């Protein structure tokens, strides 16, 4: 897959990248969530540059581990797990 095909796998909205806040508001996607006490959930968002960098790392790790690389999954496993934990709270 090329860069644009990978980026097309994500949902994008204007936001502030967690690694590049100095860029201001840019297209970002949710890559995780934080749950600070007394504040509630805070989305962690990444810009296109960061998403491609994270996908490159995931591809390299998959190759080293001998497993299939499946792009478009950044943040989904942790996001789903966080949501499931919250749903189970009394």
Biopython code that builds the backbone (N, CA, C, O; Angstrom):
import numpy as np
from Bio.PDB.StructureBuilder import StructureBuilder

atoms = [
    (1, "UNK", "N", (0.849, -1.194, 0.000)),
    (1, "UNK", "CA", (0.000, 0.000, 0.000)),
    (1, "UNK", "C", (0.884, 1.242, 0.000)),
    (1, "UNK", "O", (1.949, 1.276, 0.616)),
    (2, "UNK", "N", (0.410, 2.251, -0.705)),
    (2, "UNK", "CA", (1.154, 3.500, -0.669)),
    (2, "UNK", "C", (0.644, 4.372, 0.495)),
    (2, "UNK", "O", (-0.325, 4.033, 1.174)),
    (3, "UNK", "N", (1.321, 5.480, 0.691)),
    (3, "UNK", "CA", (1.036, 6.382, 1.814)),
    (3, "UNK", "C", (-0.442, 6.793, 1.853)),
    (3, "UNK", "O", (-1.083, 6.701, 2.900)),
    (4, "UNK", "N", (-0.976, 7.242, 0.725)),
    (4, "UNK", "CA", (-2.358, 7.723, 0.710)),
    (4, "UNK", "C", (-3.351, 6.604, 1.001)),
    (4, "UNK", "O", (-4.347, 6.832, 1.688)),
    (5, "UNK", "N", (-3.102, 5.409, 0.495)),
    (5, "UNK", "CA", (-3.994, 4.283, 0.767)),
    (5, "UNK", "C", (-4.032, 3.972, 2.263)),
    (5, "UNK", "O", (-5.090, 3.662, 2.810)),
    (6, "UNK", "N", (-2.884, 4.055, 2.915)),
    (6, "UNK", "CA", (-2.839, 3.824, 4.364)),
    (6, "UNK", "C", (-3.610, 4.916, 5.093)),
    (6, "UNK", "O", (-4.412, 4.622, 5.980)),
    (7, "UNK", "N", (-3.377, 6.164, 4.730)),
    (7, "UNK", "CA", (-4.079, 7.270, 5.392)),
    (7, "UNK", "C", (-5.588, 7.176, 5.185)),
    (7, "UNK", "O", (-6.361, 7.558, 6.063)),
    (8, "UNK", "N", (-6.003, 6.675, 4.041)),
    (8, "UNK", "CA", (-7.438, 6.543, 3.749)),
    (8, "UNK", "C", (-8.137, 5.515, 4.657)),
    (8, "UNK", "O", (-9.366, 5.481, 4.717)),
    (9, "UNK", "N", (-7.374, 4.694, 5.348)),
    (9, "UNK", "CA", (-7.952, 3.700, 6.256)),
    (9, "UNK", "C", (-8.423, 4.318, 7.575)),
    (9, "UNK", "O", (-9.119, 3.669, 8.357)),
    (10, "UNK", "N", (-8.046, 5.556, 7.814)),
    (10, "UNK", "CA", (-8.370, 6.228, 9.072)),
    (10, "UNK", "C", (-9.433, 7.296, 8.874)),
    (10, "UNK", "O", (-9.634, 7.790, 7.764)),
    (11, "UNK", "N", (-10.113, 7.647, 9.963)),
    (11, "UNK", "CA", (-11.080, 8.746, 9.977)),
    (11, "UNK", "C", (-10.347, 9.998, 10.448)),
    (11, "UNK", "O", (-9.700, 9.986, 11.496)),
    (12, "UNK", "N", (-10.446, 11.060, 9.690)),
    (12, "UNK", "CA", (-9.696, 12.278, 9.965)),
    (12, "UNK", "C", (-10.622, 13.426, 10.346)),
    (12, "UNK", "O", (-11.724, 13.569, 9.818)),
    (13, "UNK", "N", (-10.135, 14.240, 11.284)),
    (13, "UNK", "CA", (-10.843, 15.459, 11.691)),
    (13, "UNK", "C", (-9.784, 16.456, 12.152)),
    (13, "UNK", "O", (-8.686, 16.067, 12.547)),
    (14, "UNK", "N", (-10.115, 17.719, 12.100)),
    (14, "UNK", "CA", (-9.175, 18.725, 12.576)),
    (14, "UNK", "C", (-8.933, 18.538, 14.069)),
    (14, "UNK", "O", (-9.861, 18.298, 14.841)),
    (15, "UNK", "N", (-7.673, 18.651, 14.454)),
    (15, "UNK", "CA", (-7.294, 18.500, 15.857)),
    (15, "UNK", "C", (-5.835, 18.864, 16.037)),
    (15, "UNK", "O", (-5.196, 19.374, 15.116)),
    (16, "UNK", "N", (-5.310, 18.603, 17.220)),
    (16, "UNK", "CA", (-3.919, 18.904, 17.545)),
    (16, "UNK", "C", (-3.172, 17.594, 17.745)),
    (16, "UNK", "O", (-3.587, 16.754, 18.544)),
    (17, "UNK", "N", (-2.075, 17.419, 17.026)),
    (17, "UNK", "CA", (-1.265, 16.210, 17.111)),
    (17, "UNK", "C", (-0.527, 16.165, 18.450)),
    (17, "UNK", "O", (0.030, 17.170, 18.891)),
    (18, "UNK", "N", (-0.526, 15.008, 19.085)),
    (18, "UNK", "CA", (0.126, 14.877, 20.389)),
    (18, "UNK", "C", (1.643, 15.065, 20.295)),
    (18, "UNK", "O", (2.263, 15.476, 21.276)),
    (19, "UNK", "N", (2.249, 14.780, 19.155)),
    (19, "UNK", "CA", (3.698, 14.927, 19.007)),
    (19, "UNK", "C", (4.090, 16.271, 18.398)),
    (19, "UNK", "O", (5.231, 16.706, 18.549)),
    (20, "UNK", "N", (3.181, 16.918, 17.728)),
    (20, "UNK", "CA", (3.484, 18.172, 17.036)),
    (20, "UNK", "C", (2.456, 19.262, 17.359)),
    (20, "UNK", "O", (1.831, 19.796, 16.443)),
    (21, "UNK", "N", (2.269, 19.598, 18.619)),
    (21, "UNK", "CA", (1.245, 20.599, 18.949)),
    (21, "UNK", "C", (1.541, 21.967, 18.338)),
    (21, "UNK", "O", (0.631, 22.773, 18.148)),
    (22, "UNK", "N", (2.796, 22.226, 18.035)),
    (22, "UNK", "CA", (3.170, 23.503, 17.438)),
    (22, "UNK", "C", (2.620, 23.699, 16.037)),
    (22, "UNK", "O", (2.583, 24.824, 15.540)),
    (23, "UNK", "N", (2.194, 22.623, 15.394)),
    (23, "UNK", "CA", (1.587, 22.737, 14.071)),
    (23, "UNK", "C", (0.209, 23.385, 14.141)),
    (23, "UNK", "O", (-0.320, 23.848, 13.130)),
    (24, "UNK", "N", (-0.367, 23.415, 15.343)),
    (24, "UNK", "CA", (-1.719, 23.948, 15.495)),
    (24, "UNK", "C", (-2.749, 22.927, 15.054)),
    (24, "UNK", "O", (-2.522, 21.723, 15.169)),
    (25, "UNK", "N", (-3.867, 23.396, 14.556)),
    (25, "UNK", "CA", (-4.946, 22.516, 14.122)),
    (25, "UNK", "C", (-4.656, 21.994, 12.719)),
    (25, "UNK", "O", (-4.511, 22.759, 11.766)),
    (26, "UNK", "N", (-4.576, 20.665, 12.621)),
    (26, "UNK", "CA", (-4.292, 19.979, 11.353)),
    (26, "UNK", "C", (-5.172, 18.737, 11.281)),
    (26, "UNK", "O", (-5.780, 18.369, 12.286)),
    (27, "UNK", "N", (-5.261, 18.081, 10.132)),
    (27, "UNK", "CA", (-5.994, 16.816, 10.079)),
    (27, "UNK", "C", (-5.332, 15.784, 11.008)),
    (27, "UNK", "O", (-4.125, 15.551, 10.932)),
    (28, "UNK", "N", (-6.134, 15.178, 11.875)),
    (28, "UNK", "CA", (-5.631, 14.181, 12.819)),
    (28, "UNK", "C", (-6.616, 13.020, 12.915)),
    (28, "UNK", "O", (-7.769, 13.119, 12.494)),
    (29, "UNK", "N", (-6.130, 11.923, 13.478)),
    (29, "UNK", "CA", (-6.971, 10.768, 13.760)),
    (29, "UNK", "C", (-6.718, 10.323, 15.192)),
    (29, "UNK", "O", (-5.641, 10.567, 15.736)),
    (30, "UNK", "N", (-7.686, 9.683, 15.800)),
    (30, "UNK", "CA", (-7.547, 9.209, 17.178)),
    (30, "UNK", "C", (-6.643, 7.981, 17.192)),
    (30, "UNK", "O", (-6.872, 7.021, 16.457)),
    (31, "UNK", "N", (-5.604, 8.024, 18.046)),
    (31, "UNK", "CA", (-4.689, 6.888, 18.185)),
    (31, "UNK", "C", (-4.694, 6.318, 19.602)),
    (31, "UNK", "O", (-3.972, 5.363, 19.885)),
    (32, "UNK", "N", (-5.491, 6.888, 20.482)),
    (32, "UNK", "CA", (-5.582, 6.399, 21.843)),
    (32, "UNK", "C", (-6.426, 7.326, 22.690)),
    (32, "UNK", "O", (-7.033, 8.277, 22.197)),
    (33, "UNK", "N", (-6.449, 7.026, 23.980)),
    (33, "UNK", "CA", (-7.210, 7.859, 24.910)),
    (33, "UNK", "C", (-6.513, 7.867, 26.264)),
    (33, "UNK", "O", (-5.898, 6.880, 26.667)),
    (34, "UNK", "N", (-6.617, 8.972, 26.943)),
    (34, "UNK", "CA", (-6.124, 9.103, 28.309)),
    (34, "UNK", "C", (-7.335, 9.298, 29.211)),
    (34, "UNK", "O", (-8.366, 9.817, 28.784)),
    (35, "UNK", "N", (-7.198, 8.879, 30.450)),
    (35, "UNK", "CA", (-8.302, 8.973, 31.405)),
    (35, "UNK", "C", (-7.820, 9.618, 32.708)),
    (35, "UNK", "O", (-7.766, 8.960, 33.746)),
    (36, "UNK", "N", (-7.470, 10.914, 32.650)),
    (36, "UNK", "CA", (-7.016, 11.566, 33.876)),
    (36, "UNK", "C", (-8.150, 11.662, 34.901)),
    (36, "UNK", "O", (-9.297, 11.927, 34.539)),
    (37, "UNK", "N", (-7.829, 11.448, 36.170)),
    (37, "UNK", "CA", (-8.868, 11.553, 37.196)),
    (37, "UNK", "C", (-9.519, 12.939, 37.191)),
    (37, "UNK", "O", (-8.845, 13.951, 36.995)),
    (38, "UNK", "N", (-10.786, 12.971, 37.399)),
    (38, "UNK", "CA", (-11.574, 14.199, 37.523)),
    (38, "UNK", "C", (-11.675, 14.991, 36.221)),
    (38, "UNK", "O", (-12.259, 16.074, 36.211)),
    (39, "UNK", "N", (-11.125, 14.479, 35.133)),
    (39, "UNK", "CA", (-11.205, 15.200, 33.870)),
    (39, "UNK", "C", (-12.018, 14.418, 32.847)),
    (39, "UNK", "O", (-12.644, 15.010, 31.968)),
    (40, "UNK", "N", (-12.014, 13.109, 32.954)),
    (40, "UNK", "CA", (-12.710, 12.289, 31.978)),
    (40, "UNK", "C", (-11.794, 11.890, 30.841)),
    (40, "UNK", "O", (-10.581, 12.089, 30.912)),
    (41, "UNK", "N", (-12.361, 11.341, 29.814)),
    (41, "UNK", "CA", (-11.576, 10.843, 28.693)),
    (41, "UNK", "C", (-11.034, 11.977, 27.826)),
    (41, "UNK", "O", (-11.724, 12.958, 27.551)),
    (42, "UNK", "N", (-9.794, 11.815, 27.407)),
    (42, "UNK", "CA", (-9.153, 12.748, 26.484)),
    (42, "UNK", "C", (-8.592, 11.950, 25.317)),
    (42, "UNK", "O", (-7.805, 11.025, 25.515)),
    (43, "UNK", "N", (-8.990, 12.302, 24.111)),
    (43, "UNK", "CA", (-8.474, 11.625, 22.933)),
    (43, "UNK", "C", (-7.014, 12.011, 22.701)),
    (43, "UNK", "O", (-6.615, 13.152, 22.933)),
    (44, "UNK", "N", (-6.235, 11.047, 22.243)),
    (44, "UNK", "CA", (-4.874, 11.297, 21.785)),
    (44, "UNK", "C", (-4.950, 11.239, 20.261)),
    (44, "UNK", "O", (-5.362, 10.230, 19.690)),
    (45, "UNK", "N", (-4.548, 12.330, 19.611)),
    (45, "UNK", "CA", (-4.686, 12.443, 18.166)),
    (45, "UNK", "C", (-3.311, 12.559, 17.525)),
    (45, "UNK", "O", (-2.382, 13.111, 18.114)),
    (46, "UNK", "N", (-3.194, 12.029, 16.302)),
    (46, "UNK", "CA", (-1.929, 12.070, 15.568)),
    (46, "UNK", "C", (-2.156, 12.618, 14.172)),
    (46, "UNK", "O", (-3.204, 12.391, 13.566)),
    (47, "UNK", "N", (-1.154, 13.349, 13.661)),
    (47, "UNK", "CA", (-1.209, 13.912, 12.314)),
    (47, "UNK", "C", (-0.793, 12.848, 11.292)),
    (47, "UNK", "O", (-0.377, 11.751, 11.663)),
    (48, "UNK", "N", (-0.908, 13.177, 10.029)),
    (48, "UNK", "CA", (-0.584, 12.223, 8.965)),
    (48, "UNK", "C", (0.866, 11.752, 9.060)),
    (48, "UNK", "O", (1.143, 10.565, 8.885)),
    (49, "UNK", "N", (1.782, 12.662, 9.333)),
    (49, "UNK", "CA", (3.203, 12.314, 9.453)),
    (49, "UNK", "C", (3.425, 11.268, 10.549)),
    (49, "UNK", "O", (4.163, 10.303, 10.355)),
    (50, "UNK", "N", (2.788, 11.467, 11.684)),
    (50, "UNK", "CA", (2.935, 10.531, 12.802)),
    (50, "UNK", "C", (2.297, 9.176, 12.499)),
    (50, "UNK", "O", (2.854, 8.134, 12.842)),
    (51, "UNK", "N", (1.140, 9.193, 11.862)),
    (51, "UNK", "CA", (0.467, 7.935, 11.538)),
    (51, "UNK", "C", (1.334, 7.116, 10.587)),
    (51, "UNK", "O", (1.487, 5.910, 10.779)),
    (52, "UNK", "N", (1.900, 7.749, 9.568)),
    (52, "UNK", "CA", (2.764, 7.015, 8.649)),
    (52, "UNK", "C", (3.993, 6.487, 9.387)),
    (52, "UNK", "O", (4.417, 5.359, 9.139)),
    (53, "UNK", "N", (4.563, 7.270, 10.274)),
    (53, "UNK", "CA", (5.704, 6.804, 11.079)),
    (53, "UNK", "C", (5.340, 5.611, 11.946)),
    (53, "UNK", "O", (6.112, 4.657, 12.039)),
    (54, "UNK", "N", (4.177, 5.651, 12.579)),
    (54, "UNK", "CA", (3.729, 4.536, 13.418)),
    (54, "UNK", "C", (3.446, 3.295, 12.569)),
    (54, "UNK", "O", (3.751, 2.176, 12.982)),
    (55, "UNK", "N", (2.871, 3.490, 11.395)),
    (55, "UNK", "CA", (2.615, 2.355, 10.498)),
    (55, "UNK", "C", (3.934, 1.731, 10.036)),
    (55, "UNK", "O", (4.030, 0.508, 9.928)),
    (56, "UNK", "N", (4.948, 2.553, 9.763)),
    (56, "UNK", "CA", (6.264, 2.024, 9.380)),
    (56, "UNK", "C", (6.830, 1.139, 10.490)),
    (56, "UNK", "O", (7.377, 0.070, 10.219)),
    (57, "UNK", "N", (6.697, 1.585, 11.730)),
    (57, "UNK", "CA", (7.183, 0.806, 12.879)),
    (57, "UNK", "C", (6.404, -0.500, 12.989)),
    (57, "UNK", "O", (6.997, -1.557, 13.205)),
    (58, "UNK", "N", (5.092, -0.438, 12.844)),
    (58, "UNK", "CA", (4.269, -1.650, 12.919)),
    (58, "UNK", "C", (4.643, -2.648, 11.829)),
    (58, "UNK", "O", (4.701, -3.853, 12.075)),
    (59, "UNK", "N", (4.899, -2.134, 10.605)),
    (59, "UNK", "CA", (5.270, -3.009, 9.487)),
    (59, "UNK", "C", (6.600, -3.709, 9.778)),
    (59, "UNK", "O", (6.737, -4.910, 9.547)),
    (60, "UNK", "N", (7.580, -2.951, 10.289)),
    (60, "UNK", "CA", (8.885, -3.524, 10.623)),
    (60, "UNK", "C", (8.768, -4.557, 11.740)),
    (60, "UNK", "O", (9.395, -5.614, 11.671)),
    (61, "UNK", "N", (7.976, -4.265, 12.758)),
    (61, "UNK", "CA", (7.790, -5.213, 13.862)),
    (61, "UNK", "C", (7.119, -6.493, 13.380)),
    (61, "UNK", "O", (7.503, -7.587, 13.796)),
    (62, "UNK", "N", (6.131, -6.370, 12.517)),
    (62, "UNK", "CA", (5.446, -7.551, 11.986)),
    (62, "UNK", "C", (6.418, -8.410, 11.180)),
    (62, "UNK", "O", (6.416, -9.635, 11.297)),
    (63, "UNK", "N", (7.237, -7.768, 10.372)),
    (63, "UNK", "CA", (8.207, -8.510, 9.563)),
    (63, "UNK", "C", (9.195, -9.257, 10.460)),
    (63, "UNK", "O", (9.497, -10.424, 10.209)),
    (64, "UNK", "N", (9.696, -8.596, 11.500)),
    (64, "UNK", "CA", (10.638, -9.251, 12.426)),
    (64, "UNK", "C", (9.988, -10.412, 13.162)),
    (64, "UNK", "O", (10.637, -11.420, 13.440)),
    (65, "UNK", "N", (8.697, -10.267, 13.479)),
    (65, "UNK", "CA", (7.988, -11.316, 14.228)),
    (65, "UNK", "C", (7.442, -12.407, 13.311)),
    (65, "UNK", "O", (6.967, -13.442, 13.778)),
    (66, "UNK", "N", (7.515, -12.167, 12.009)),
    (66, "UNK", "CA", (7.008, -13.158, 11.064)),
    (66, "UNK", "C", (5.496, -13.252, 11.028)),
    (66, "UNK", "O", (4.933, -14.310, 10.745)),
    (67, "UNK", "N", (4.839, -12.131, 11.317)),
    (67, "UNK", "CA", (3.378, -12.116, 11.290)),
    (67, "UNK", "C", (2.897, -11.149, 10.213)),
    (67, "UNK", "O", (3.652, -10.298, 9.743)),
    (68, "UNK", "N", (1.653, -11.290, 9.837)),
    (68, "UNK", "CA", (1.079, -10.445, 8.790)),
    (68, "UNK", "C", (0.893, -9.023, 9.295)),
    (68, "UNK", "O", (0.414, -8.791, 10.405)),
    (69, "UNK", "N", (1.280, -8.089, 8.459)),
    (69, "UNK", "CA", (1.079, -6.672, 8.751)),
    (69, "UNK", "C", (-0.275, -6.255, 8.197)),
    (69, "UNK", "O", (-0.569, -6.479, 7.023)),
    (70, "UNK", "N", (-1.097, -5.649, 9.043)),
    (70, "UNK", "CA", (-2.423, -5.191, 8.635)),
    (70, "UNK", "C", (-2.521, -3.697, 8.949)),
    (70, "UNK", "O", (-2.733, -3.327, 10.103)),
    (71, "UNK", "N", (-2.371, -2.835, 7.942)),
    (71, "UNK", "CA", (-2.415, -1.393, 8.198)),
    (71, "UNK", "C", (-3.805, -0.925, 8.613)),
    (71, "UNK", "O", (-4.808, -1.605, 8.393)),
    (72, "UNK", "N", (-3.831, 0.245, 9.213)),
    (72, "UNK", "CA", (-5.103, 0.862, 9.578)),
    (72, "UNK", "C", (-5.606, 0.517, 10.961)),
    (72, "UNK", "O", (-6.766, 0.777, 11.279)),
    (73, "UNK", "N", (-4.751, -0.064, 11.792)),
    (73, "UNK", "CA", (-5.191, -0.520, 13.111)),
    (73, "UNK", "C", (-4.650, 0.302, 14.277)),
    (73, "UNK", "O", (-4.938, -0.016, 15.431)),
    (74, "UNK", "N", (-3.881, 1.340, 14.007)),
    (74, "UNK", "CA", (-3.290, 2.119, 15.102)),
    (74, "UNK", "C", (-4.387, 2.665, 16.000)),
    (74, "UNK", "O", (-5.334, 3.299, 15.533)),
    (75, "UNK", "N", (-4.249, 2.415, 17.276)),
    (75, "UNK", "CA", (-5.193, 2.927, 18.256)),
    (75, "UNK", "C", (-6.464, 2.125, 18.406)),
    (75, "UNK", "O", (-7.175, 2.290, 19.397)),
    (76, "UNK", "N", (-6.767, 1.278, 17.474)),
    (76, "UNK", "CA", (-8.048, 0.563, 17.535)),
    (76, "UNK", "C", (-8.077, -0.453, 18.663)),
    (76, "UNK", "O", (-9.070, -0.526, 19.388)),
    (77, "UNK", "N", (-7.032, -1.231, 18.835)),
    (77, "UNK", "CA", (-7.040, -2.254, 19.889)),
    (77, "UNK", "C", (-7.111, -1.597, 21.263)),
    (77, "UNK", "O", (-7.923, -1.989, 22.100)),
    (78, "UNK", "N", (-6.261, -0.597, 21.495)),
    (78, "UNK", "CA", (-6.275, 0.040, 22.808)),
    (78, "UNK", "C", (-7.558, 0.836, 23.005)),
    (78, "UNK", "O", (-8.102, 0.870, 24.109)),
    (79, "UNK", "N", (-8.043, 1.470, 21.954)),
    (79, "UNK", "CA", (-9.283, 2.243, 22.036)),
    (79, "UNK", "C", (-10.450, 1.330, 22.383)),
    (79, "UNK", "O", (-11.253, 1.655, 23.257)),
    (80, "UNK", "N", (-10.552, 0.184, 21.703)),
    (80, "UNK", "CA", (-11.629, -0.770, 21.966)),
    (80, "UNK", "C", (-11.516, -1.350, 23.369)),
    (80, "UNK", "O", (-12.526, -1.517, 24.052)),
    (81, "UNK", "N", (-10.299, -1.659, 23.805)),
    (81, "UNK", "CA", (-10.100, -2.211, 25.147)),
    (81, "UNK", "C", (-10.479, -1.188, 26.216)),
    (81, "UNK", "O", (-11.132, -1.531, 27.201)),
    (82, "UNK", "N", (-10.071, 0.069, 26.022)),
    (82, "UNK", "CA", (-10.430, 1.134, 26.972)),
    (82, "UNK", "C", (-11.942, 1.298, 27.051)),
    (82, "UNK", "O", (-12.504, 1.429, 28.138)),
    (83, "UNK", "N", (-12.582, 1.290, 25.914)),
    (83, "UNK", "CA", (-14.035, 1.452, 25.874)),
    (83, "UNK", "C", (-14.720, 0.275, 26.574)),
    (83, "UNK", "O", (-15.683, 0.475, 27.313)),
    (84, "UNK", "N", (-14.237, -0.940, 26.351)),
    (84, "UNK", "CA", (-14.820, -2.125, 26.995)),
    (84, "UNK", "C", (-14.662, -2.045, 28.511)),
    (84, "UNK", "O", (-15.587, -2.381, 29.252)),
    (85, "UNK", "N", (-13.488, -1.600, 28.976)),
    (85, "UNK", "CA", (-13.262, -1.459, 30.431)),
    (85, "UNK", "C", (-14.236, -0.436, 31.014)),
    (85, "UNK", "O", (-14.821, -0.673, 32.071)),
    (86, "UNK", "N", (-14.413, 0.683, 30.345)),
    (86, "UNK", "CA", (-15.335, 1.704, 30.847)),
    (86, "UNK", "C", (-16.751, 1.189, 30.887)),
    (86, "UNK", "O", (-17.491, 1.485, 31.825)),
    (87, "UNK", "N", (-17.148, 0.418, 29.878)),
    (87, "UNK", "CA", (-18.510, -0.103, 29.820)),
    (87, "UNK", "C", (-18.778, -1.101, 30.935)),
    (87, "UNK", "O", (-19.933, -1.302, 31.308)),
    (88, "UNK", "N", (-17.741, -1.729, 31.475)),
    (88, "UNK", "CA", (-17.905, -2.718, 32.534)),
    (88, "UNK", "C", (-17.894, -2.104, 33.924)),
    (88, "UNK", "O", (-18.209, -2.781, 34.903)),
    (89, "UNK", "N", (-17.538, -0.841, 34.019)),
    (89, "UNK", "CA", (-17.496, -0.181, 35.337)),
    (89, "UNK", "C", (-18.915, 0.001, 35.873)),
    (89, "UNK", "O", (-19.844, 0.264, 35.109)),
    (90, "UNK", "N", (-19.081, -0.142, 37.201)),
    (90, "UNK", "CA", (-20.422, 0.062, 37.797)),
    (90, "UNK", "C", (-20.861, 1.501, 37.736)),
    (90, "UNK", "O", (-21.955, 1.833, 38.191)),
]
sb = StructureBuilder()
sb.init_structure("model")
sb.init_model(0)
sb.init_chain("A")
sb.init_seg("    ")
for serial, (resi, resn, name, xyz) in enumerate(atoms, 1):
    if name == "N":
        sb.init_residue(resn, " ", resi, " ")
    sb.init_atom(name, np.array(xyz, "f"), 0.0, 1.0, " ", f" {name:<3s}", serial, name[0])
structure = sb.get_structure()
